[in-house]
Amino acid sequence: MNAFIKNLFLFKITPLLFIFLVITCSSDDKESEEKQTLNQIEIPTKEPYLIGEELTLIWSDEFDYEGSPNIDKWHHQTIPPNNGSWWNDELQHYTDRLENSYVDNGTLKIKALKEQYEIDGSSKSYTSARLNSKFSFRYGRIDVRAKLPKGAGTWPAIWTLGANINEVGNYFGNQFGNVGWPACGEIDIMEQTGWDKNSIGGHFHWADNSGNYQNKGEKTDIENSSDEFHTYSLIWDSAKISILLDDQTFFSISNTSNNPFDNDHYLLINIAIGGNLGGDVPSNFSEEIMEIDYIRICLLYTSPSPRDGL
């Protein structure tokens, strides 16, 4: 009789125990996923970053496909925000056409062309492409391996903007906020003027706690920027932000409470024509290309695995 009662008890309790374990595991998995998602949004560094330290890749494009830039990763920004034009007296319209941005033979090409092109009644004599990453991040390392255009009048840039910017046509809209420039913060990982192809610049733009515009930057020499690939990098944590060329730091600033560099940013890549840093465009200009081998965004220390598809 005792053996029968014991077996009956086990028969009844076992399904309940199984249900409890399933619910517990599901709850743990859900909590783990929520923590992982949170870590995708903000991951403060625990220690100062050292070059050569192991990194965790969280987003990249290796351009190992053909045709248009991957629509799951890239947004073409094409709406001119300044009364039919772009800022800084630039001379181009940006388009989402294959003529201006395409992937071929393992690299992304951004091509600036001399051609008449009209958007909403505004006509320009040049076209190009301006890509926004559909991925925002706060703190980490960015590496972009690229060849730059060689022609005068071209202003190539690899840079970030705060995802809370209110600029029309950007990918994130007001998802992260609705502030103007420079309150959003801007980090220029690489800019090259149209008249000096033997140097590049790194620059920071922001508004301090009083709303006053602030900026700091530096130039460094570069050889064969259009004929050879170089790696342009940013290392960003809660204490310091550094800009590197070929793994060598050439400019850094402290990341303090009076800077806005504690918010999500997204990556931009483009070629502008003319304007403040493009300068005069030669009359014989026809086309110029910036070629990008890969773009990689990493964490500065080991973290949970990234979301599927990144």
ABEGO torsion letter per residue (X at the ends): XAAAAAAAAAAAAAAAAAAAAAAAAAAAAAAAAAAAAAAAABBBBABBBBBGBBBBBABBBAGABBEBBBAAABBBBABBABGGBBBGGBABBBBABAAABBBBGGBBBBBBBBBBBBBGGBBBABBBBBBBBABBBBEEBBBBBBBBBABBGBBBBBBBBBAABABBGBAAEAAAEBBBOAAAEBBBABBBBAABAABBBBBBBBBBAAGBBBBBBBBBBBBGAAABBBBBBBBBBAABBBBBBGGBBABBBBBBAABABABBBBBBBBBBBEEAAAEBBBAABABBBBBBABBBBBBABBBBBBBBGX
